Amino acid sequence: MKDARYEQFRAFEDAASLIMARHGAKVVSVIQTHEATDGGPHETHVLEFPNNAAFDAYRTDPELVSMAALREACIAKTDIEYS
């Protein structure tokens, strides 16, 4: 999270969660580390999508894409791992 922008992050997260649900995603776990070694807060989300096509549809969903500026304002880094 950039500069502890909690309100912007929560607004993005709330909207993105609804979009994820439309694509069949489930939140498996959320790990919050507010005192990370680099001084910034961090969250790790473990998500489950029904398949790769659902994940791709989520990532290209027009509503999610329209929130790019909000995402950029509050999220410092995203790492995606598939299993």
GUKEDO-900059 format. One record per residue: residue number from 1; x, y, z of N, C-alpha, C in turn. Coordinates in steps of 0.2 Angstrom, whole numbers, plus 2048, in hexadecimal, padded with zeros to 3 digits. Atoms other than C-alpha are relative to their C-alpha. Example, Ala and Ser with C-alpha at 12.3 -4.5 7.8 and 13.67 -1.06 7.14 Angstrom:
% GUKEDO-900059
seq; n.c1; n.c2; n.c3; ca.c1; ca.c2; ca.c3; c.c1; c.c2; c.c3
1; 804; 7FA; 800; 83E; 7EA; 827; 804; 806; 800
2; 7FC; 7FA; 7FF; 844; 7FB; 824; 7FC; 805; 803
***
This chain:
% GUKEDO-900059
seq; n.c1; n.c2; n.c3; ca.c1; ca.c2; ca.c3; c.c1; c.c2; c.c3
1; 804; 7FA; 800; 800; 800; 800; 804; 806; 800
2; 7FC; 7FA; 800; 807; 811; 7FC; 7FE; 805; 805
3; 801; 7FA; 7FC; 809; 81E; 809; 7FA; 7FF; 805
4; 806; 801; 7FB; 7FC; 816; 815; 7FA; 803; 7FE
5; 806; 7FD; 803; 7EE; 81B; 809; 7FA; 7FB; 802
6; 804; 805; 7FE; 7E2; 810; 813; 7F9; 801; 7FD
7; 806; 7FF; 803; 7D2; 818; 80D; 7FF; 7FF; 7F9
8; 800; 802; 807; 7D6; 817; 7FB; 801; 7F9; 7FF
9; 7FF; 807; 800; 7DC; 806; 7FD; 7FA; 7FC; 801
10; 806; 804; 7FE; 7CC; 800; 805; 7FB; 801; 7FB
11; 805; 7FE; 805; 7C1; 809; 7F8; 802; 7FB; 7FA
12; 7FE; 804; 806; 7CB; 800; 7EA; 7FE; 7F8; 802
13; 801; 807; 7FE; 7CB; 7EF; 7F4; 7F8; 7FE; 800
14; 807; 802; 800; 7B8; 7F0; 7F7; 7FD; 7FF; 7F9
15; 803; 801; 806; 7B4; 7F3; 7E5; 803; 7FA; 7FC
16; 7FD; 805; 804; 7C0; 7E7; 7DE; 7FE; 7F9; 803
17; 803; 807; 7FD; 7B9; 7D9; 7EA; 7FA; 7FF; 7FD
18; 806; 802; 803; 7A8; 7DB; 7E2; 801; 7FE; 7F9
19; 7FE; 802; 806; 7B0; 7DA; 7D1; 802; 7F9; 800
20; 7FE; 807; 7FF; 7B9; 7CA; 7D6; 7FB; 7FB; 801
21; 806; 805; 7FF; 7A9; 7C2; 7DC; 7FC; 7FF; 7FA
22; 804; 801; 807; 7A1; 7C5; 7CB; 804; 7FB; 7FC
23; 7FC; 804; 804; 7AF; 7BB; 7C4; 802; 7F9; 803
24; 800; 806; 7FD; 7AD; 7AD; 7D0; 806; 7FF; 805
25; 7FA; 800; 7FB; 7BC; 7B1; 7DC; 7FE; 800; 807
26; 801; 801; 7F9; 7BD; 7AD; 7EE; 807; 803; 803
27; 7FA; 7FE; 7FC; 7C9; 7B5; 7FB; 801; 7FB; 805
28; 7FE; 806; 7FC; 7D2; 7A7; 803; 803; 803; 807
29; 7FD; 7FD; 7FA; 7DC; 7B2; 80F; 802; 807; 7FF
30; 7FD; 7F9; 800; 7E2; 7C4; 813; 805; 800; 806
31; 7FB; 800; 7FB; 7F2; 7C6; 81C; 802; 808; 800
32; 7FE; 7F9; 7FF; 7F5; 7D8; 823; 806; 801; 804
33; 7FA; 7FE; 7FC; 806; 7DE; 828; 801; 808; 7FF
34; 800; 7F9; 800; 805; 7F0; 82D; 807; 803; 802
35; 7F9; 7FE; 7FE; 817; 7F1; 833; 805; 7FC; 7FC
36; 7FC; 804; 804; 820; 7EA; 825; 807; 803; 800
37; 7F9; 7FE; 7FF; 833; 7EB; 824; 802; 806; 7FC
38; 7FE; 7FA; 804; 833; 7F9; 817; 7FC; 806; 803
39; 803; 7FB; 7FD; 828; 803; 822; 7F9; 801; 7FE
40; 807; 7FF; 803; 818; 802; 818; 7FC; 7FA; 801
41; 805; 805; 7FE; 808; 7F8; 81B; 800; 7FB; 7FA
42; 801; 805; 806; 806; 7E8; 810; 7FA; 7FC; 802
43; 805; 806; 7FF; 7F8; 7DC; 80D; 801; 7FB; 7FA
44; 7FF; 805; 804; 7F9; 7CC; 805; 7F9; 7FC; 7FF
45; 806; 803; 801; 7E9; 7C5; 7FD; 801; 7F9; 7FC
46; 800; 806; 804; 7E7; 7B3; 7F8; 7F9; 7FF; 7FD
47; 807; 800; 804; 7D9; 7B1; 7EB; 800; 7F9; 7FD
48; 802; 806; 804; 7D1; 7A2; 7E3; 7FB; 802; 7FA
49; 804; 7FF; 806; 7CA; 7A4; 7D1; 7FE; 7F9; 7FE
50; 802; 807; 802; 7C1; 795; 7C9; 804; 7FE; 7FB
51; 7FC; 802; 805; 7CD; 795; 7BB; 804; 807; 7FD
52; 7FC; 7FA; 803; 7DA; 7A0; 7B1; 7FC; 805; 7FC
53; 805; 7FB; 805; 7CC; 7A7; 7A5; 7FD; 805; 805
54; 803; 7FB; 7FC; 7C3; 7AE; 7B4; 804; 805; 803
55; 7FB; 7FB; 7FE; 7D2; 7B6; 7BB; 802; 805; 7FB
56; 7FF; 7FB; 806; 7D6; 7BE; 7AA; 7FA; 804; 7FF
57; 806; 7FC; 800; 7C4; 7C4; 7A9; 800; 805; 805
58; 800; 7FB; 7FA; 7C6; 7CC; 7BA; 805; 805; 7FE
59; 7FB; 7FB; 801; 7D6; 7D5; 7B5; 7FE; 804; 7FA
60; 801; 7FB; 806; 7CF; 7DC; 7A5; 7F8; 802; 801
61; 807; 7FD; 7FF; 7BD; 7E0; 7AC; 800; 807; 800
62; 800; 7F9; 801; 7B9; 7F1; 7A6; 7FF; 804; 807
63; 800; 7FC; 7FA; 7B4; 7F7; 7B8; 806; 800; 804
64; 7FA; 800; 7FD; 7C4; 7F1; 7BF; 805; 804; 7FD
65; 7FB; 7FC; 804; 7CE; 7F9; 7B1; 7FF; 808; 801
66; 801; 7F8; 7FF; 7C5; 80A; 7B4; 802; 802; 807
67; 7FE; 7FE; 7FA; 7CB; 809; 7C6; 808; 801; 800
68; 7F8; 800; 801; 7DE; 80A; 7C0; 803; 805; 804
69; 7FD; 7FA; 7FD; 7E1; 81B; 7C7; 800; 7FF; 808
70; 801; 801; 7F9; 7DA; 817; 7D8; 805; 7FA; 803
71; 7FC; 805; 7FF; 7E4; 807; 7D8; 808; 802; 801
72; 7F9; 7FD; 801; 7F4; 810; 7D3; 802; 804; 806
73; 7FF; 7FB; 7FA; 7F2; 81D; 7E1; 801; 7FC; 807
74; 800; 803; 7F9; 7F1; 810; 7EF; 804; 7FA; 800
75; 7FD; 806; 800; 7F9; 800; 7EA; 808; 801; 7FD
76; 7F9; 7FF; 802; 80C; 800; 7E9; 803; 7FA; 7FC
77; 7FD; 806; 804; 80F; 7EE; 7E2; 7FB; 7FA; 801
78; 804; 806; 800; 806; 7DF; 7DD; 804; 7FA; 7FD
79; 7FD; 806; 802; 80D; 7CE; 7DB; 7FB; 7FA; 7FF
80; 805; 805; 801; 803; 7C0; 7D3; 803; 7F9; 7FF
81; 7FD; 806; 801; 807; 7AE; 7D5; 7FA; 7FB; 7FF
82; 805; 804; 802; 7FD; 7A0; 7CD; 802; 7F9; 803
83; 7FF; 807; 7FE; 7FB; 78E; 7D4; 7FA; 7FC; 7FD
***
